[in-house]
Amino acid sequence: MAEWLYEAGIGEARAALVEDRTILEARIELDSPVAPRIGAILPARLVEITVKGREGRVAYEGGEAMLSPLPPGITQGAALTVELIREAIPEPGRQKLPRAAPAEAGTPPRDGPTLLERITATGTPVRPCLPHQPDAFESAGWSEVLEEALTGDITFAGPPNVLAGGALRMSPTPAMTLFDVDGHPPLEPLALAAAHAVAAAIVRLDIGGSIGVDFPTLQGKAARAAVDAAIDAGLFEGGAQPFERTAMNGFGFVQIVRRRTRVSLPELLRADPAAAEARALLRRIERTPPPIPATHTVGARVAKALHANPHWIAELARRTGVAPVFEVR
């Protein structure tokens, strides 16, 4: 039976949908009190009309967002209430602003649902996990999923009666997230196994927007159609989120488009790998059985991330009863 595992960690909340000791979905919500969550209703002001009659930029307490559609007749400088419908998206050298839509008239301001509230609303049982308990996250492969997200290297088992498996190379880009399929012949069963692996990875890592998959070139419409069907089955099974997909073309390429409201796990971790490593370290220290050592040796970039977030260190001291010291190796 599937269940959500949940941890209120230091610097982040974590959730994993687990079935048969396998993580089907992995989610992280950063401890960021400044940024409103998706679904938040906010008083705002239109500061710029970027596309006449269609789109504008609004400012609210704590940030800005792109607004679409524009309410009829609105003018620059006007006050309005908006609902956040997409998070800010980190990209190399810049960050895409969040997206907002006009809120229904009379809707009072509110924050968006937390990660815990969102997983509770699914109706699937939620099991809170505490540091002194056996590590259910790691038993299901949490660190391996984070490694997938950071490196883009995802392995998958081969089809029945074929000893060799295959690998996916995932590369997030500003335009789309790309998956490249690698493995050994026979190509048709390899592509079919890869299709299941791609669909599972998309759901597991919460990848939305435009997604491209480069499969081996397959001969025959029936073989290509079988891969298309496997993708559909995997994406519907992983939450039935609406999506669109092209048929595999003669060169083995498939494009998928899914609704994108939040940053994917690869984007979130790659936006600040040092901070992600620091939070993972704090999790390991918090789960260390007593006596917990006071001194920890870390790399320079992790030390910098920790000292940039002194409240993380203070929270670790509060939870463990030991004031930690981080020395740079």
N, C-alpha and C positions, 0 to 999 in steps of 0.2 A: 504494500500500500504506500502511495506517495505521501510525503510530508514535507513541509517547509522547516528547515533548520534556521534559527535566527540567533545572531549575536549582536549585542550592543557593545561594539568594540571601542577602542581608543582611537579617535580621529575618524572612525567610519562605523557604519552599521553594515552587517553582512547577512545575506540570506542565500540559502541553497535549496532548491527543490530536488529532493532525493527520492529515488525509487530503486529498490534492489541494490543499495549501496553505490548507486551511480548518480552523479549530479546531472540533472536535466536542465536546470536553469541556475545561473550564478549571478547574484546581484550585489552591488556595493553602493551605499549612499554615503557620501562624504559628510563630515561634520562641518557644514558651512552655513553658519547662521545668517550670513549676509544675503545669499542668493535665495530667492523664493523658489518653492517647488512647483512642478507642473500641477496645474489645477488651481493655483492661487488666484484669488480675485483681488485686484490692486487698483487704488486710485492712481491715475496717471495724467500726463499732459502731452498733447501732440506737439512735438518740438520741430518736426520737419515732415513735409510731404515729399516722398521720394518718387512715387509714380502717381500722377494726378488721378484722383478718383479711385485708386486701387490700393496703395500701400504708403505707409508712413513710419516714422520713428517716434516712439513715445518714451518718456522718462518717468520713472517711479522711484520711490525711496529705495535706494540700494542698487539701482542700475537702469538699463535701457533695454528696449526690445523693438523688433520690427512688428508693425501692426498691419494686419490684412484680414478682411477687407476694411476699408475706411467707412465709417458711418456716413450716410448721405448728408451732404452739406456741411460737414465739419471743416473748420478752418484751423490754420496753424496757431498754436497757443491755447487751444480749447482744452478744457478738462473733460475727462471721461473715465469710465471704469473698464478695465481690461482683464481678460483671463489668460494666463500663460499656458500655451499649448505645446511648446517645445523648449527644451533646455538650450543654453549656449553650447555650441559645438567647438571644441578646441581643434585648431589646425596649425600646422607649422608656420610660425611667424605671425599668427593672428588668431582671433576667436570670432566665430560667427555669433552674432547677437541672438538671444532667445527670440522666439516668435510668440505673438499674442494675437488674440481676437477680441472684438468688442464683447463685453459681458452683457447679459440680459439686464434690462433696465430694472433698477431696484434691488439688484443682488448685492448683499452686504459684503465688505471685504473679508477675506479669510485666507488662511495658509493652505497650501496644497497638502495632500495626504503624505505621510511619512512612508518609508519602506515597510515598516511593520504594519501600518494601516493598509497598505496596498496588498501585501501577501495575505493578511487576515481576511480581506474582502474577497479573495478568490474562493473561500469556502474549504480549501484544503487545510488539514490540521497543521498548526504551527507549534514547533517545539523549541522553546527558548533554551539556549545552550550556555552554560556557565563555565568559567575557567577551571574550577576544581573537578569538573566532570570529565569522563573520557571524551576524547576529541572526535566528535561525530563528523565534523567538517573534514578533517584529515582522513578519516576512515573512508569517506566517499570520494576523496581525491581533490580536495580544495586547492592545495598547492600546485598540483598538476594543471588545474584549470587556469590558475593565475599565470603559470608559466606559458601555457598556450596563448593567452591573451597578450603577454608581453613579447614573446618571440615570434608568434605566428606559426610555429611548427606544431602540427596536429597529425598524429599517426592514427591509422585505423586498421582493423583486422581485414585480412583478405577474404574473398568469398569462399563458401564451402568447397572443399576438395582442392583448394589452391593454398599452398603453404605460405607464399609471400603476401604480405599486406601492402599497404600503400601509405602515402603521406600527402597532407595538404600544406601548402604554404600560403598563409593568409597575410595580406598586405593592405591595411587601411590607407586610403588616399583621400585628398579633398573631394575628388569626383565620385568615387565608389570604393567599396571594399572588394578586393580581388582575392579569389581562391585559385591556386594553381594545383592541379592534380598530378601527382608523380607516382609511378609504380611500374611493375613489370607485366608483360603479356601473360595470359590472354587479356586483351583490352576491354572486351565487352563486360565480363564479370568485374573487372577492376573498376570501370566507370560506374557500374551499378552500385558497388560497395561504396565508392567515393560519393555518389549522390546521397546515400543515407548519411554518410559522415558529414557532408556539407550542410545538409538540412539540420542535423543535430547540433552542429557547431553554431549555426546562425541563431538557433533558439537558445542554446546554452550561454552564448556570449552576448545576447540581446543586440544583435546587429540589425540595423534598419537602414532605410534609404536605398540607394542603388547598390546592387551586389552583382559582381561578375564572376563566373566560374569557367575556367578553361579546362575542359576535359580532354582526354585523348580523342583523336579523330576516329569516329566510328563509321563503319560502312553499313548502310542500310537504314531505312526509316524505322523499322521495328526496334532495332537496338537503341536508336536515339529516343524513340518514344518511351521505351522502358525506363530510361534514365530520367526523362521528364516526369513520368508517373511516380518514380521513387522520390524525387524532390517534393512533389506535391504532397505525397503521403506523409513525408517527414515534417513538412511545415504545418500541415493541418493538424497532425498529431501533437505538435509542440505548441498548442495554444490556439489554433484556428484563427490567428490574426490574418486579416485580409492581406493578400499580396497579389502581384501580377508577375508573370513570367513569360519570357519568349521561349519558343521551341528551340531545342538545340540545333544550331546550324551545321552546315557541312564541315566546319572546322572545329567543332566540338565546343563552341562557346554558348553559354546560357546567361541571360541577364534576368535578375529577380529584383523586384521593387517592393519593399515593405514600408509600412508606416513608421516614421521615425519621430519619436517624441523625446527620447532621452539619449544621452551619450552611451555608446556601447562600452562594454567592459574593456576591450582593447584600447579604445580612445581614452577612457578614463585613466587607465594605468599608464599609458604611454605619454599622457600630457605632463606627468611629473613622476618619472620612474623612481627617483630618489625618495620622494615622499611615500610612494607605494611600498618601497622596500623598508622604509622606516616604520610604517604602520604594521607591516608583517612582522618585523622584529619585536615591536611592542606586544603583539599578540603572543609570540613565542615566550617572551619574558613573563607575561602575565600568567601563562599556563605552566610555568616552571614550578615543580613542587618545592616546598620549603626545605632547606633554607635557600632563598633566592639570592644569588650574588649581587652585590651592590655595584660592581664595576663591570662594564661591558665594552669590548673593543669593537669599533665600527669603522667603516671607510669614511673618507672625508666628505663625500657627497651626502651620505646618510646622516653624519654628524651635523652637517649644515641644515638639512631638513628638520632634524629634531630641535636644534636650537632656534630655528625659525618658528617653531610651534611649542613654546615652553609649557603651554597648558596640557599638551600631551604628556610631557614628563611629569608634570604635577599630578595628573590623573593616574599615571602608572604608580607613583609613590603612594597615592591615596588608596589604590586598590590592593597593592601588595604590602604596604607598610614598610617599604624599603625605599630610601631616597636613592635613585639610580645616578651613576656617574658614567658618562660615555667618553671613552678615550679613543683618539684617532690613531689607527694603526699605521 
